[in-house]
Amino acid sequence: MRILLLTQYFPPETGAAQNRLSDLACRMASAGHEVTVLTSMPNYPQGRIFEAYRGRLFSTETKGGIRVLRTWCYVSQNRGFISRLLNYCSFAVLSLVAGLLSSGKQDVIVVESPPLFLGLTGVLLSRWRRAKMILNVSDLWPQSAVSMGLLRNQTLIKIASALEGWLYDCSYATTGQTEGIVQHIRDRVPDVPVELITNGVDPDKFANIAQQRTALRAELGFAENFVVGYAGLHGLAQGLDTLLDAAEMFCSERQSLLFAFFGDGLEKHRMVERARARELKNVLFFPPRSPERMPGILACLDAAIVPLRNLPLFSGALPSKLFESMAAGVPIVLAAPTGEATRLVQNANCGICVPPEDSRAMAGAISQLASDPALCRTLGENGSRYVCRHYDRREMAMRFLRLLPQSSQHDGERGIASTASVVQERNAEL
């Protein structure tokens, strides 16, 4: 079956969506499908097009047996509303042009949302190519934009909400990454099939990572310290100031405790400056690491922090960093509104849940873990077993394949279960 994956985010960018979508594309290709990815010139999260891709309007490349079509889009380090709108709209328009001119015949078009405007491109391409559209919803828009204070104009909110419902109506099927998203879609369009396909992990990537721990800790300068880590986007949704506040509480009390931040994002520069101004000697900042290195990096930590801001919206969030930290066998400190992530941590018995944006509660949980190595070991082992058993990406891919038109469903399911090594090779190439 010919499948077009339409997404604004794809490797060599790093991030949750990029990792998840490249894994899905590789598994579909390994199952025998002909996969084309239509995406932007890589620029996320720095807001600058990567040097190797600058100066081009369109490009075509083949990696891991997957054809990747790329288009230029407007990018800016200013993440105000107008800049975001230009970024999303420019890619939606140019990806439509590239899709019409270069994508070729397709049977299925898989659209990643947000951005919401990309769904409109997906509908037009699916009708032109006479293909079925599957809409994957990883975040609810405009609901998220309104909750984060990014969208306040009531007219625009009504237009975006109407577009959202129309896109669901136009879809052959939809997928949602959390139970809350799935329920929202069912409430809007009861007649459109919807499947829960969460973030997950590839257990093979986390095999034998403990053997790397000693060497990597020495390389990173962790020595014998108890290291609390955050790995992911440094953005507005995470409320990372809470981590700096917690770190400050340990500056004089516990010299052997370090806070390590891995990643990038619009808030990183401000975080670095704030840590420097407060002379937080126990805080270290590291650049983003490749997806291949992250399992080993996570295994170097003694505890992982998964924070979210105190907004009702995030009660339905399931951050990808939560799954990856669990797979690495690291105890979790979850600082988020009570909801799906809390239930996951409690069901797995893999960490300590504290209220969001509460630095004292976070510091208390960290102190408890730092003083109890046996508890850390038990929580870490619980999390690794649970996430590999219940959130294996092979199962997520099979759920997705069941949504495809019946003509190729069974062949795809047979092929995808036995393609782990091929998928790793394809992901490495991407």
C-alpha positions in Angstrom: 0.0 0.0 0.0 1.2 3.5 -0.8 1.2 5.7 2.3 2.0 9.4 2.5 3.0 10.7 6.0 2.4 14.5 6.2 4.1 16.0 9.2 5.9 19.3 9.9 8.3 17.5 12.2 10.7 14.7 11.2 14.4 13.7 11.7 17.1 14.9 11.7 15.2 17.1 14.1 14.9 15.5 17.6 11.8 15.4 19.7 8.8 13.3 20.7 6.9 13.7 17.5 10.0 13.2 15.3 11.0 10.0 17.1 7.5 8.5 17.1 6.7 9.3 13.5 10.1 8.1 12.1 9.6 4.8 14.1 6.1 4.4 12.6 7.3 5.2 9.1 10.1 2.6 9.4 7.8 -0.1 10.7 5.3 0.5 7.9 8.1 0.3 5.3 9.5 -2.8 6.9 6.0 -4.4 6.8 6.1 -4.0 3.0 4.3 -0.6 2.5 5.7 2.1 0.2 6.1 5.1 2.5 6.7 8.7 1.5 7.2 11.4 4.1 6.2 15.0 3.2 7.8 17.4 5.8 9.6 20.7 6.3 13.2 21.7 6.1 14.5 20.7 9.6 14.5 23.7 12.0 13.0 22.6 15.3 13.3 23.6 18.1 16.0 26.3 17.5 13.8 28.2 14.9 16.7 28.1 12.3 16.8 25.8 9.2 19.6 23.4 9.6 22.7 24.4 7.7 22.7 21.5 5.3 19.2 22.4 4.1 19.4 26.1 3.8 18.8 27.9 0.5 16.4 25.4 -1.0 12.6 25.6 -1.6 12.1 21.9 -2.1 14.3 18.8 -1.7 14.0 15.0 -2.2 16.0 12.3 -0.4 15.7 8.6 0.3 16.8 7.4 3.7 16.2 3.9 5.1 14.2 3.0 2.0 11.7 5.9 2.8 11.3 8.8 0.3 11.4 12.1 2.1 10.1 15.2 0.4 10.9 18.5 2.1 9.7 22.0 1.6 10.8 25.4 2.9 8.8 27.1 5.5 9.0 30.4 7.4 10.9 30.0 10.6 11.7 32.5 13.4 13.1 32.4 16.9 10.3 34.7 17.8 7.5 32.4 19.0 4.7 35.0 19.1 1.3 34.3 17.6 2.1 35.9 14.2 5.4 34.1 13.8 3.7 30.7 14.7 0.9 31.4 12.2 3.4 32.2 9.4 5.3 29.1 10.2 2.3 26.8 10.1 0.6 28.4 7.1 3.8 28.6 5.0 4.4 24.9 5.4 0.7 24.0 4.9 0.7 25.9 1.5 4.1 24.7 0.3 3.5 21.1 1.4 0.3 21.2 -0.7 2.3 22.3 -3.7 4.9 19.6 -3.1 2.3 17.0 -2.5 0.4 17.8 -5.7 3.6 17.9 -7.8 5.8 15.2 -6.4 4.1 12.8 -4.0 2.7 10.5 -6.7 -0.3 8.2 -6.3 -1.2 7.3 -2.7 -3.7 5.0 -1.1 -3.5 6.5 2.4 -2.5 9.9 3.7 -1.5 10.1 7.4 -1.6 13.6 8.8 0.0 14.7 12.0 -1.9 17.4 14.0 -1.0 19.9 15.3 -0.5 22.2 13.4 -4.2 22.2 12.7 -3.8 23.9 9.3 -1.9 20.9 8.0 -5.2 18.9 8.2 -6.6 21.1 5.5 -3.6 20.3 3.3 -4.2 16.6 4.1 -7.9 16.8 3.0 -7.0 18.5 -0.3 -4.3 16.0 -1.1 -6.5 13.0 -0.1 -9.2 14.2 -2.5 -6.8 15.0 -5.3 -5.1 11.6 -4.9 -8.3 9.8 -4.1 -6.7 8.5 -0.9 -8.1 7.8 2.5 -7.0 10.3 5.2 -6.0 9.2 8.7 -5.6 12.1 11.2 -3.3 11.6 14.1 -4.0 14.0 16.9 -1.1 14.4 19.3 -2.5 17.6 20.9 -5.9 19.2 20.9 -6.1 22.5 19.0 -7.4 25.1 19.5 -8.0 23.9 23.1 -4.3 23.7 23.9 -3.6 27.2 22.4 -6.4 28.7 24.4 -5.3 27.0 27.7 -1.7 28.2 27.2 -2.8 31.8 26.5 -1.5 31.7 22.9 -4.9 32.2 21.3 -7.4 34.7 22.8 -9.3 36.1 19.9 -12.8 34.6 20.1 -13.5 34.8 16.4 -10.3 32.9 15.6 -11.1 30.3 18.3 -14.5 29.7 16.7 -13.0 29.3 13.3 -10.3 27.0 14.6 -12.8 24.9 16.4 -15.0 24.6 13.3 -12.0 23.6 11.3 -11.1 20.9 13.9 -14.5 19.3 13.7 -14.6 19.4 9.9 -11.2 17.7 9.7 -12.5 14.9 11.9 -15.5 14.5 9.7 -13.3 14.3 6.6 -11.1 11.6 8.0 -11.4 7.9 7.2 -10.1 7.3 10.7 -8.4 9.2 13.6 -5.9 8.3 16.2 -5.3 10.0 19.6 -2.3 9.9 21.9 -4.2 10.0 25.2 -7.5 8.8 26.5 -8.6 12.4 26.8 -7.9 13.2 23.2 -9.7 10.0 22.1 -12.8 10.9 24.1 -12.8 14.4 22.8 -12.8 13.1 19.2 -15.6 10.6 20.0 -17.7 13.4 21.4 -17.2 15.5 18.3 -17.6 12.9 15.7 -19.1 9.6 17.0 -19.2 8.0 13.6 -15.5 8.2 12.7 -13.3 5.3 13.9 -10.8 6.5 16.5 -7.9 4.5 18.0 -5.8 5.2 21.1 -2.1 5.0 20.1 0.0 6.5 22.8 3.7 7.2 22.8 5.8 4.1 23.6 9.3 2.6 23.6 11.3 0.2 21.6 12.5 -2.2 24.2 15.5 -3.3 22.0 17.0 0.2 22.3 17.1 -0.1 26.1 18.7 -3.5 26.3 22.1 -3.6 28.0 22.2 0.2 28.5 23.3 -0.3 32.1 26.7 -1.3 30.8 27.2 2.2 29.5 26.5 3.9 32.8 29.9 4.1 34.4 31.7 5.4 31.2 28.9 7.9 30.4 28.7 9.3 33.9 32.5 9.9 33.8 32.2 11.6 30.4 29.4 13.9 31.7 31.1 14.8 34.9 28.6 13.2 37.2 31.2 11.3 39.4 29.6 9.9 42.5 26.8 12.5 42.8 23.1 11.7 42.9 21.9 13.1 39.6 18.4 14.3 39.0 17.8 14.8 35.2 15.4 16.5 32.9 15.6 15.5 29.2 13.4 17.1 26.6 12.0 20.3 25.2 12.8 23.4 27.3 9.4 25.1 26.6 6.5 26.9 28.2 4.5 23.8 29.0 7.0 22.2 31.4 7.3 24.9 34.0 11.1 24.3 34.4 11.6 27.2 36.8 10.2 24.9 39.5 13.3 22.6 39.0 15.6 25.5 39.5 13.8 26.5 42.6 14.1 22.9 43.9 17.8 22.9 42.9 18.4 26.0 45.0 17.1 24.3 48.1 19.9 21.7 47.8 22.8 24.1 47.2 23.9 24.3 50.8 22.3 21.2 52.2 23.5 18.4 49.9 26.6 19.1 47.9 26.5 15.6 46.3 23.3 16.2 44.4 23.3 17.5 40.8 20.5 18.7 38.4 21.2 17.9 34.8 19.2 19.4 31.9 19.4 17.8 28.4 17.8 19.4 25.4 16.9 22.7 23.8 14.0 25.1 23.3 12.9 28.6 23.6 13.2 28.7 27.4 16.7 27.3 27.6 18.6 30.5 27.3 16.5 32.1 30.0 17.0 29.1 32.2 20.8 29.2 31.8 20.9 32.9 32.6 18.6 32.4 35.6 20.8 29.6 37.0 23.9 31.7 36.5 22.4 34.7 38.2 21.4 32.6 41.2 24.8 30.9 41.2 23.4 27.4 41.2 26.6 25.4 41.1 24.6 22.1 41.2 22.8 22.7 37.9 24.4 21.5 34.6 23.0 22.2 31.1 23.8 19.9 28.1 22.9 20.2 24.4 20.4 17.9 22.8 21.6 14.3 22.2 20.7 12.1 19.3 17.9 9.5 19.8 20.5 6.7 19.6 22.4 8.2 22.6 19.4 9.1 24.8 18.8 5.6 26.3 22.3 5.5 27.6 22.1 9.1 28.9 18.9 8.4 30.7 20.5 5.3 32.3 23.1 7.6 33.8 20.5 9.4 35.9 19.6 8.5 39.4 16.1 10.0 39.1 14.2 11.6 36.2 11.9 14.7 36.6 8.8 14.8 34.4 7.2 18.3 35.0 4.2 20.0 33.5 2.6 23.3 34.4 -0.4 23.5 36.7 -3.1 23.7 33.9 -6.2 21.5 33.6 -5.2 20.8 30.0 -2.2 18.7 31.2 -4.3 16.3 33.2 -4.7 14.4 29.9 -1.0 14.6 28.9 1.3 11.6 28.6 4.8 13.0 27.8 7.1 10.8 25.8 10.0 11.5 28.3 7.9 9.6 30.9 7.9 6.4 28.8 11.6 6.7 27.9 12.8 7.3 31.5 10.7 4.3 32.7 12.3 2.1 30.0 15.7 3.2 31.1 15.0 1.9 34.6 15.1 5.3 36.3 12.7 6.3 39.1 10.3 9.1 38.2 9.4 12.3 40.0 6.2 13.3 38.2 5.1 16.9 38.8 1.8 17.2 36.9 -1.9 17.7 37.4 -3.6 14.5 38.5 -4.7 12.6 35.4 -3.4 10.1 32.9 0.3 10.4 33.6 -0.4 10.1 37.4 -2.4 6.9 36.8 0.5 5.5 34.7 3.1 6.1 37.3 0.9 4.7 40.1 -0.1 1.6 38.1 3.5 0.9 37.3 4.6 1.8 40.9 7.6 3.5 39.3 7.9 6.8 41.0 6.7 9.6 43.2 3.9 12.0 42.2 3.9 15.5 43.5 1.7 18.6 42.7 2.7 20.6 39.7 4.9 23.8 40.1 5.5 22.9 43.8 9.2 23.2 44.3 9.1 22.1 48.0 7.2 18.9 47.2 9.6 18.2 44.3 12.6 18.7 46.6 11.0 16.4 49.2 10.5 13.6 46.6 14.1 14.0 45.4 15.4 13.9 49.0 13.5 10.7 49.6 15.0 9.0 46.6 18.5 10.3 47.2 18.5 8.8 50.7 17.0 5.4 49.7 19.0 3.5 47.0 16.9 0.4 47.4 13.7 2.4 46.7 15.3 3.9 43.6 16.2 0.4 42.3 12.8 -1.0 43.0 10.9 1.9 41.3 13.2 1.8 38.3 12.8 -1.9 37.8 9.1 -1.7 38.1 8.9 1.1 35.5 11.1 -0.8 33.0 9.0 -3.9 33.2 5.7 -2.1 33.0 6.4 0.2 30.0 8.1 -2.6 27.9 5.1 -4.9 28.6 2.3 -2.3 27.9 3.8 0.3 25.6 5.9 -1.5 23.1 6.0 0.4 19.8 5.5 -2.8 17.9 2.1 -3.1 19.4 1.4 0.6 18.7 2.3 0.1 15.0 0.0 -2.9 14.8 -2.9 -0.9 16.2 -2.2 1.7 13.5 -2.1 -0.9 10.7 -5.5 -2.2 11.8 -6.9 1.2 10.8 -5.7 0.8 7.2 -8.1 -0.3 4.5 -8.7 -4.0 4.7 -6.8 -4.9 1.5 -3.4 -4.8 3.1 -4.2 -5.0 6.8 -3.3 -8.7 7.5 -0.1 -8.7 5.4 1.0 -5.6 7.3 0.3 -7.1 10.7 2.3 -10.3 9.9 5.3 -8.3 8.7 5.5 -5.7 11.4 6.0 -8.0 14.4 9.3 -9.4 13.1 11.0 -6.2 11.9 12.8 -4.9 15.0 16.3 -5.0 13.7 15.3 -3.6 10.3 13.5 -0.7 12.0 16.6 0.1 14.1 18.7 0.2 10.9 16.2 2.5 9.1 15.9 4.8 12.1 19.7 5.1 12.3 19.7 6.2 8.6 17.0 8.7 9.2 
